[in-house]
């Protein structure tokens, strides 16, 4: 897998950095760029994106490199001067929290957790009125995403976290 990632980084460093940043938006953009270049769907997963690049024909590789160059120009217009800038966001947030000793992220995580399980408990014992079902489901979805993000921030992902950290470090090194 390291060879595939290394090849991906050499062919399209900006797209590879976006794919390895673990944020849904950039990973999705990377998948879409590669999918458009090779002409078939690619799932928004760094391993699948890298495998699609590794299996590309010479013409498709040229299209991927062209997409990478345009992506670089677009990202530099948005303020990302280097591809490593994609990888710095989450680390900077955690470092800030440690340096400032800010308790607000922890407080918000506790509120989201209590709210999430409170709503689930409420649903277990009470039906949602039909008139407000759609609004309630949208709010429940937003609460679920917030709870998931809080878990990801404090606990990281499961066993695949180490593998993902290795892939990200391989993308940002060298």
N, C-alpha and C positions, 0 to 999 in steps of 0.2 A: 504493500500500500504506500510506503514511503516513496518508492520509485514513481508511482503514479502521481502522487502529490508534487514531487519534485519536478516532474515533467510539466504538470499543470502550471506550476509557478513560473517555469521558464517560458512557456508558450504565452501565457496571459497573466502576468503578475497582479494586475489590478483586479481582474475578475477573480483570481484565486484568493486574494486578500478579502474581497467582499464575501466570497463563499465560506471562508474560514472564520469570519468574525462572530458567528453564532447569533446574529441578530436577524430576525425574520425578513426584514426589508431588504438589506443588502444580499442576503443569501438567495432570496427570491429573484432579485435583479440578475444575479450571476447565473442562476438556472435559466432564466428567460433569454439572456444574451447567448448562452451556449446552445440552448434549444433552437433559437432562431438561426444560428450559424450552421448547425448540423442538420436542421430540417426535421427534427423529431423531438417529442417531449422529453424533458429532463426534470426529475423530481428535485425539489429544493433541499438538497442534502450534499454536503461537501464531498463525500465519497462518490456519490452518483455523478455529480458534476465533473469531478476529476476523472472518473472512469469514462465518461462521455468524451472528454477531451482526449484521453489516451487512445480511444478507439476511433478517433476521427481520421478521415482521409486527408491527404495533403491539401485538397481544395477547401475542405471544411476547416482545417487548421489555419489556413490563410484567412478565412472568414472570421474565425475566433480571434485571431490576432488583430484584424481590422476592428472588430467589436471591442476588443480590449483597448485599442488606441482611442476610439471614440469615447469609451467609458472613462478613460483616464482624463481626457479633456473635459468631459462633463463634470466629473468629480472635482477636478481642480477649480472649475468655475464655482463650485459649491463650497470651496475652502479646504478640501482635502489635498494637501500638497504632496503627500507620499502615501503609498498603498498601506503602510503600517498604521496610518491614522484610523483605519477601520477597527483595529484591534485595541485601541487605547481607551475607548469609552468606558467600558465596564470597570476596568482596573482603576481608572481615574475616579470613578464614583466611590468605589470601596476605599481607595486611599484617602479621599477627602473625608469620608465618614470617620476613618481611624484618626486622621490628623486633627480634625475639628472636634471630635467626640460628640458628633451630632446624634441625638437620640430620636429625631423625627422619623428617619426611615424605619427604625425598630418599632416605634409607636404606630406608624401607619401599617406595618406588617401585622402587628397584633390586632389592630382594628379590622383589617381585611380578613384575617383568620376568624375572628369572632363573628364578624358579619356573615362570612361565607357559611360557617357551620350553623349560625343562627337561622339563616334563611333556609338551609336544608332541613333543619329541625321544624321550622314553621311549615314547610311544605309537607312534611311527614304527617302533620296533624290537621292541617287546614287546606281546603281547596282554594285555588285562585279564582276569583270571579271572572266570568267570561269577558266582561267589558274591559278588564284591565290585564288580561292574560298576555297580550303581545308586549305591552310596556314592561310588565313584570319580567318576562323572559329576556328582554333586551337588558334590563338592569341586572338580572341574574348572570347573564353572559359577561357583562362588564365586570361584575364582582368576581366571577370565576377567573377571568384573565388577570385581574389584580392579585388575586390569591396565588395563582400560578407564578406570576412574576416575583412576588415576595418570596415564595419557596425557592425559586431559581436563584434569586439574589443571595439568600442566606445559606441555602443548602447545596446549591449547584445541581447538576444533573446526577443521575445515578452512576452505575458502574462505568458507563461510557465516558465519564468526565475525563479520566486520565487519557484515554485515547484521543479525545477531542483536543485536550490541552497539547498533546504531542503534535497533532496535525496543525494546530494553530501556530505552535512554535516553529514547526518546519516551514510554514508559509511565511512567517515573518523573519526567519533567519536566512542569511545568505542571499 
